[in-house]
Amino acid sequence: MKKVPLRRCVVTNERLPKKELIRIVKNKEGEVFVDPTGKANGRGAYIKKSNEAIDLAIKKKVLNRVLEAEIPEELYEELRGYVNE
């Protein structure tokens, strides 16, 4: 049996399989983007694939704090696109 990699959601603090999470990355240039492959270089943060988690992240500015960067509104819209797939 293969081990399922678990990661912690920065919003809900739940430990979930990587497939149930979306990875957001801040690279060395300071760019913040969604990483669908989960392999991009840079500081990564995982968020649960749910609209509630995204709403909470916006309200509490969790991603701003974790990635130490200003998160554009377009990124949250992109995250909603991944949730609604």
C-alpha positions as CSV (number, residue, x, y, z in Angstrom):
1,M,0.0,0.0,0.0
2,K,1.3,3.4,-0.9
3,K,1.5,6.2,1.6
4,V,-0.9,9.2,0.9
5,P,0.9,12.5,1.4
6,L,-0.9,14.7,3.9
7,R,-0.6,18.5,4.0
8,R,-2.1,21.1,6.4
9,C,-4.6,23.7,5.1
10,V,-3.4,27.1,6.3
11,V,-7.0,28.3,6.8
12,T,-8.7,25.4,8.6
13,N,-5.6,23.7,10.0
14,E,-7.0,20.3,8.8
15,R,-4.5,17.6,7.6
16,L,-5.8,16.5,4.3
17,P,-4.4,14.5,1.3
18,K,-2.6,16.7,-1.3
19,K,-5.3,15.9,-3.9
20,E,-7.9,17.7,-1.8
21,L,-5.9,20.9,-1.5
22,I,-4.7,23.7,-3.8
23,R,-1.1,24.9,-3.6
24,I,-0.3,28.6,-3.7
25,V,3.3,29.6,-4.3
26,K,5.4,32.7,-3.8
27,N,8.7,32.5,-5.8
28,K,12.0,34.3,-5.3
29,E,10.8,37.2,-7.5
30,G,7.8,37.7,-5.1
31,E,5.2,36.5,-7.6
32,V,2.2,34.7,-6.1
33,F,0.4,32.2,-8.2
34,V,-1.6,29.0,-8.1
35,D,0.5,25.8,-8.6
36,P,-1.7,23.1,-10.1
37,T,1.2,20.7,-10.4
38,G,2.4,21.1,-6.8
39,K,6.0,21.1,-7.9
40,A,6.8,24.8,-8.6
41,N,9.8,26.2,-6.7
42,G,9.2,28.7,-3.9
43,R,7.3,29.0,-0.6
44,G,4.1,27.0,-0.8
45,A,0.8,27.2,1.2
46,Y,-2.0,24.8,0.9
47,I,-5.7,25.7,1.0
48,K,-8.7,23.3,1.1
49,K,-10.8,23.0,-2.1
50,S,-13.9,24.7,-0.8
51,N,-15.6,28.1,-1.2
52,E,-15.9,28.4,2.6
53,A,-12.1,28.0,3.1
54,I,-11.5,30.7,0.3
55,D,-14.0,33.1,1.9
56,L,-12.3,32.6,5.3
57,A,-8.9,33.2,3.7
58,I,-10.1,36.5,2.2
59,K,-11.7,37.6,5.5
60,K,-8.8,36.8,7.8
61,K,-6.0,37.5,5.1
62,V,-4.4,34.2,6.0
63,L,-2.5,33.9,2.7
64,N,-1.1,37.4,3.1
65,R,0.3,36.5,6.4
66,V,1.6,33.0,5.5
67,L,3.3,34.0,2.2
68,E,4.3,37.5,3.5
69,A,3.0,39.1,0.3
70,E,0.0,41.0,-1.0
71,I,-2.5,38.6,-2.5
72,P,-4.3,40.0,-5.6
73,E,-8.1,39.5,-5.9
74,E,-7.6,37.7,-9.2
75,L,-5.8,34.9,-7.4
76,Y,-8.9,34.3,-5.2
77,E,-11.0,34.2,-8.4
78,E,-8.6,31.6,-9.9
79,L,-8.9,29.6,-6.7
80,R,-12.7,29.6,-7.0
81,G,-12.3,28.3,-10.5
82,Y,-10.3,25.3,-9.2
83,V,-13.0,24.6,-6.6
84,N,-15.9,24.8,-9.0
85,E,-14.3,22.4,-11.5
